[in-house]
Structures are given as structure tokens and as C-alpha cells.
């Protein structure tokens, strides 16, 4: 039986991520930063939106 924990891939088979960021990473970071700013500036409206979206998703995705 092969001991999987001790098996190593050859160096030419292992890949690493490039040093540059992924193309969509800056857009995702921008969206998250804007959502955080909106949540700080308008906490009641943000809470209402979060509750409404959660309610609709929970209602449509209920397991029964």
C-alpha cells in the first residue's frame, strides 16, 4: 500500500500561483470595501437589506 502522507510530487509537477494578483481580485476587494463603508454609514438600511435577502433565500431554499 502506498503511504500517501509521505508521497511527494516531482518538482516539475507542482505549481504555484503567480506573484501577481488574479484579475477579479481587485474588483472583489472593491465590492467588499464599498459594502463595509455602506454598513458603517447606514447600519439600519444595511441590516434591513441583509434581513430581507436572508429571509428570501431562507424561504426559497428551505429543505422541505
Secondary structure, 3 states (H helix, E strand, C coil): CCCHHHCCCCCCCCCCCCCCCCCCHHHHHHHHHHHHHHHHHCHHHHHHHHHHHHHHHHHHCCCC
